């Protein structure tokens, strides 16, 4: 039995943080689109505080349900934006009528390339070679783009204060973090209180996809929710155990919560 909750949103329509969401395994997942959330992020950047956004797949909502330490690490997130088709299906079972997922690599590309002046960007993650290619791709597509700084993902914990100091000095509007799960969420948890302003995005392997250092999922696989299978075939040793564990747990928790009559509870 499934219990469908009514649409949840902040009461003030002029609040840039306002937006409808539904609960999936206890995580409030946004009902949004590429254009809508990009516009909202631009409004958030003008507020003068720090926001955190997680481009969320089924693994992340499952880890938040299954692992208390990860849930604590991600409680600093202001928004969980649906990156996976199974999340879209769950949202639409609750009447959300969301047409497509907000896939991390595509959202990053859309948001960066459609940033009006004077919005600025900072990239944190991947290799130096990947960052060089990423900036070249984006600057070629939009010569007016303002990328004010970057740092590769090969740093030690002791290097983090220097990275935060650079971010605060440059004061970018959008800070893109591509360190992989759970490293990127843990980095944001530690450093969000120290960053003075801007919107911090956890975008996983979006750097590699947009730089062309890793192949993207074919569109037909994306539509069918088979992106995980494409990535598994690309990196079986690294991803097999993760996908078996969290895909199974995701289905188990959905079934269990449904049987308990609290499928979409907080």
C-alpha positions as CSV (number, residue, x, y, z in Angstrom):
1,X,0.0,0.0,0.0
2,X,1.4,3.4,-0.9
3,X,0.5,6.6,0.9
4,X,0.7,9.7,-1.4
5,X,1.6,12.9,0.3
6,X,0.5,16.3,-0.9
7,X,2.9,18.6,-2.7
8,X,5.3,20.2,-0.3
9,X,6.8,23.7,-0.9
10,X,8.0,26.8,0.9
11,X,5.1,29.2,1.5
12,X,6.6,32.3,-0.1
13,X,6.4,32.2,-3.8
14,X,9.1,34.9,-4.2
15,X,11.6,32.9,-2.1
16,X,14.3,31.6,-4.4
17,X,14.5,28.5,-2.2
18,X,10.9,27.8,-2.7
19,X,10.0,24.8,-4.9
20,X,7.9,21.6,-4.8
21,X,9.3,18.4,-3.6
22,X,8.3,14.8,-2.6
23,X,9.9,12.4,-0.2
24,X,11.7,9.3,-1.5
25,X,13.1,7.0,1.2
26,X,12.9,10.0,3.6
27,X,14.8,12.4,1.4
28,X,13.1,15.5,0.0
29,X,13.7,15.3,-3.7
30,X,12.9,18.4,-5.8
31,X,10.3,18.4,-8.6
32,X,12.2,20.5,-11.1
33,X,13.8,20.7,-14.6
34,X,17.1,21.9,-16.1
35,X,15.8,25.4,-16.9
36,X,13.8,25.8,-13.7
37,X,16.6,24.8,-11.3
38,X,19.3,26.7,-13.3
39,X,17.2,29.9,-12.9
40,X,16.6,29.2,-9.3
41,X,20.4,28.7,-8.7
42,X,21.0,32.1,-10.3
43,X,18.5,33.6,-7.9
44,X,20.1,31.8,-4.9
45,X,23.6,33.1,-5.9
46,X,22.3,36.7,-5.4
47,X,21.0,36.1,-1.9
48,X,24.5,36.4,-0.3
49,X,24.8,33.2,1.6
50,X,26.0,29.7,0.9
51,X,23.7,27.0,-0.5
52,X,24.5,23.3,-1.3
53,X,22.9,21.2,-4.0
54,X,23.2,17.5,-4.5
55,X,22.6,16.0,-7.9
56,X,21.0,12.9,-6.5
57,X,20.7,9.3,-7.7
58,X,19.2,6.2,-6.2
59,X,22.5,5.3,-4.4
60,X,22.4,8.6,-2.6
61,X,18.8,8.4,-1.3
62,X,19.5,4.8,-0.3
63,X,22.7,5.7,1.5
64,X,20.9,8.4,3.4
65,X,18.3,5.9,4.4
66,X,20.7,3.0,5.2
67,X,23.8,4.8,6.6
68,X,23.4,7.2,9.5
69,X,26.9,8.7,9.0
70,X,26.2,9.5,5.3
71,X,22.8,11.0,6.2
72,X,24.5,13.3,8.8
73,X,27.1,14.3,6.1
74,X,24.4,15.2,3.7
75,X,22.0,17.0,6.1
76,X,23.9,20.2,5.1
77,X,22.4,19.9,1.6
78,X,19.7,22.5,0.9
79,X,18.4,20.7,-2.3
80,X,18.4,17.1,-3.6
81,X,17.8,17.3,-7.3
82,X,16.8,14.1,-9.1
83,X,19.6,12.8,-11.3
84,X,18.1,9.3,-11.9
85,X,15.0,8.1,-13.8
86,X,13.9,5.7,-11.0
87,X,13.6,8.8,-8.8
88,X,11.5,10.5,-11.5
89,X,9.2,7.5,-11.6
90,X,8.8,7.7,-7.8
91,X,8.1,11.4,-8.0
92,X,5.5,10.8,-10.7
93,X,3.8,8.0,-8.7
94,X,3.1,10.8,-6.2
95,X,1.6,13.0,-8.9
96,X,4.6,15.3,-9.5
97,X,4.4,15.2,-13.3
98,X,8.1,15.7,-13.8
99,X,9.0,15.1,-17.5
100,X,12.7,14.3,-17.2
101,X,15.5,13.8,-14.7
102,X,18.0,16.6,-14.0
103,X,21.1,14.6,-15.0
104,X,24.2,16.0,-13.4
105,X,26.5,16.3,-16.5
106,X,23.7,17.8,-18.6
107,X,22.6,20.1,-15.9
108,X,26.2,21.4,-15.3
109,X,26.6,22.0,-19.1
110,X,23.2,23.8,-19.3
111,X,23.8,25.9,-16.2
112,X,27.4,26.9,-17.0
113,X,26.8,27.7,-20.7
114,X,23.6,29.6,-20.0
115,X,25.0,31.8,-17.2
116,X,24.5,35.4,-17.9
117,X,27.1,38.0,-16.9
118,X,28.3,38.6,-14.3
119,X,27.9,35.0,-12.9
120,X,31.2,33.3,-12.2
121,X,32.3,29.7,-11.7
122,X,34.9,27.7,-9.8
123,X,35.7,24.0,-10.5
124,X,36.9,21.6,-7.9
125,X,37.7,18.0,-8.8
126,X,39.0,15.6,-11.4
127,X,42.6,15.7,-12.8
128,X,44.5,18.7,-14.1
129,X,44.2,17.4,-17.6
130,X,40.4,17.0,-17.3
131,X,40.1,20.5,-15.9
132,X,42.1,21.9,-18.8
133,X,39.9,20.2,-21.3
134,X,36.7,21.1,-19.4
135,X,37.5,24.8,-19.4
136,X,38.5,24.6,-23.1
137,X,35.2,23.0,-24.0
138,X,33.1,25.5,-22.1
139,X,35.0,28.5,-23.2
140,X,34.8,27.5,-26.8
141,X,31.0,27.0,-26.5
142,X,30.6,30.4,-24.6
143,X,33.6,32.8,-25.0
144,X,32.0,35.2,-22.5
145,X,31.9,32.6,-19.8
146,X,33.7,33.6,-16.5
147,X,35.6,30.7,-14.9
148,X,37.5,32.4,-12.1
149,X,39.4,29.5,-10.7
150,X,39.8,25.7,-10.4
151,X,41.6,23.1,-8.4
152,X,42.1,19.4,-9.2
153,X,40.7,16.7,-6.9
154,X,44.1,15.3,-5.8
155,X,44.5,17.2,-2.6
156,X,45.0,16.3,1.1
157,X,42.8,17.2,4.0
158,X,45.5,19.7,5.0
159,X,45.1,21.5,1.7
160,X,41.4,22.3,2.3
161,X,41.8,25.6,4.2
162,X,43.9,27.0,1.3
163,X,41.2,25.9,-1.2
164,X,38.5,27.5,0.9
165,X,40.6,30.7,1.2
166,X,40.9,30.8,-2.6
167,X,37.2,30.3,-3.1
168,X,36.4,33.1,-0.6
169,X,38.9,35.4,-2.3
170,X,37.5,34.8,-5.7
171,X,33.8,34.8,-4.5
172,X,32.4,32.6,-7.3
173,X,28.7,32.4,-7.7
174,X,28.7,28.7,-8.6
175,X,31.2,26.2,-7.1
176,X,31.2,22.9,-8.9
177,X,32.5,19.9,-6.9
178,X,33.2,16.7,-8.8
179,X,35.0,14.4,-6.3
180,X,32.6,11.4,-6.4
181,X,30.3,10.1,-3.7
182,X,30.8,10.2,-0.7
183,X,34.0,12.3,-0.9
184,X,32.2,15.3,-2.5
185,X,29.4,15.3,0.1
186,X,31.9,15.0,3.0
187,X,33.9,17.9,1.5
188,X,30.8,20.1,1.3
189,X,29.8,19.2,4.9
190,X,33.2,20.2,6.3
191,X,33.6,23.4,4.2
192,X,30.1,24.8,3.6
193,X,30.2,26.7,6.9
194,X,33.5,28.3,5.9
195,X,32.5,29.4,2.4
196,X,31.1,32.9,2.6
197,X,28.7,32.8,-0.4
198,X,27.7,31.0,-3.5
199,X,25.9,27.8,-4.7
200,X,27.9,24.6,-4.2
201,X,27.0,21.7,-6.5
202,X,27.9,18.1,-5.9
203,X,28.0,16.8,-9.5
204,X,29.9,13.5,-9.5
205,X,31.5,12.6,-12.8
206,X,30.0,15.5,-14.7
207,X,33.6,17.0,-15.1
208,X,34.8,13.9,-17.0
209,X,31.7,13.7,-19.2
210,X,31.7,17.3,-20.2
211,X,35.5,17.3,-20.8
212,X,35.2,14.3,-23.0
213,X,37.5,12.1,-20.9
214,X,34.7,9.6,-20.2
215,X,31.9,8.5,-22.6
216,X,28.4,9.6,-21.7
217,X,25.4,7.3,-21.6
218,X,23.4,6.9,-24.8
219,X,20.2,8.9,-24.7
220,X,18.0,5.7,-25.1
221,X,19.6,4.2,-22.0
222,X,19.1,7.4,-20.1
223,X,15.4,7.4,-20.9
224,X,15.0,3.8,-19.9
225,X,16.8,4.3,-16.6
226,X,19.7,2.2,-17.7
227,X,22.5,4.7,-17.1
228,X,23.8,2.6,-14.3
229,X,24.2,-0.4,-16.7
230,X,26.2,1.7,-19.1
231,X,28.5,2.9,-16.3
232,X,28.8,-0.7,-14.9
233,X,29.9,-2.0,-18.3
234,X,32.4,0.9,-18.5
235,X,33.9,0.4,-15.0
236,X,32.8,-3.1,-13.8
237,X,35.5,-3.6,-11.1
238,X,34.8,-0.3,-9.4
239,X,31.1,-0.2,-9.7
240,X,29.8,-3.8,-9.5
241,X,29.7,-4.2,-5.8
242,X,28.3,-0.7,-5.3
243,X,25.4,-1.2,-7.8
244,X,24.5,-4.6,-6.5
245,X,24.3,-3.4,-2.9
246,X,22.5,-0.1,-3.4
247,X,20.2,-1.0,-6.2
248,X,19.0,-4.0,-4.1
249,X,18.6,-1.9,-1.0
250,X,16.7,0.8,-2.9
251,X,14.1,-1.7,-4.1
252,X,14.0,-3.3,-0.6
253,X,13.3,-0.1,1.2
254,X,10.6,1.0,-1.4
255,X,8.8,-2.4,-0.9
256,X,9.2,-2.4,2.8
257,X,7.9,1.2,3.2
258,X,5.0,0.4,0.9
259,X,4.0,-2.6,2.9
260,X,4.2,-0.5,6.1
261,X,2.0,2.1,4.5
262,X,4.6,4.9,4.6
263,X,6.2,4.7,1.2
264,X,6.5,8.4,0.7
265,X,7.0,9.5,4.4
266,X,9.5,11.9,5.7
